[in-house]
Amino acid sequence: MNKRAAQYLPLFLLFMVLMAVPILYWRLSVKMDETKKAVSEDQLILLSAPYDKEDTINYAEKSAQLSMPEILGAMALANGYSTPPCGGTLDSGGKKCAIVNTGTNICRPSITDTLSGYLNLYVDNYIKEFNAKSFTKLPTNNYEVYIEGNNIHAIAILPVKKSLTIKGTELDTIGTMWFAPSFTVQYDHKLDDYKKAFDALTILANDCFKHADPAKCVSDNSHLTTGWTTTTSGTNFIFEIPIGPNKACYALSLPSA
């Protein structure tokens, strides 16, 4: 290297350093911004996860709340039974009535089981619509029901799997959240009316089965049947009984002695 070139070498090296520093700073800044953005997006996903969970549960709860009039109406049409009654059924003016006794034995329906069946049936209509539009899928036929006063507790059997993803990139997940979509509906369901009806029917069956005059026996117990519509068909006494805003139809087979 000649002396002239040696003189300019430090200046050249200084120039290269001055050029490199801004480029390195820019590249580091971009990398840090990308890292901050990724951390920020992950944090947002994690922070929003509980709200997404609550939104999903609220959807199921609202579906049940909106369906309650139909659920209770369907239960009354089935006379509270989820399986055929022990005495069979009979038709009374186009209405299917449950024959609820064999002798003095009364077969009471499981109102909780019947409610569970119809709640699942009607809520599933909403769940299928939800599943068609959402990456998160709700299981169908997934609830067992418990009644506590006017509270109807719907307890989920299977949990929901929700992938935690950046919006618009549903295939790129940062984790998975599992939760039970259980909920409680408060509703003035009047389901206790079934118990009151069967308590009265039990007394009538015990008092009037094989009675010398079953019609007189039923009439003498008219305090039990207040608000009921009573008709007869052969040895069957048919009672149309208010259950909240709906009506159920029950029959007692009461042959005379």
Secondary structure, 3 states (H helix, E strand, C coil): CCHHHHHHHHHHHHHHHHHHHHHHHHHHHHHHHHHHHHHHHHHHHHHHHHHHHHHHHHHHHHHHHHHHHHHHHHHHHCCCCCCCCCCCEEEECCEEEEECEECCEECCCCHHHHHHHHHHHHHHHHHHHHHHHCCCCCCCCCEEEEEECCEEEEEECCCEEEEEEECCEEEEEEEEEEECCCEEEECCCCCHHHHHHHHHHHHHHHHHCCCCCHHHHHHHCHHHCCCCEEEEECCEEEEEEEECCEEEEEEEECCCC
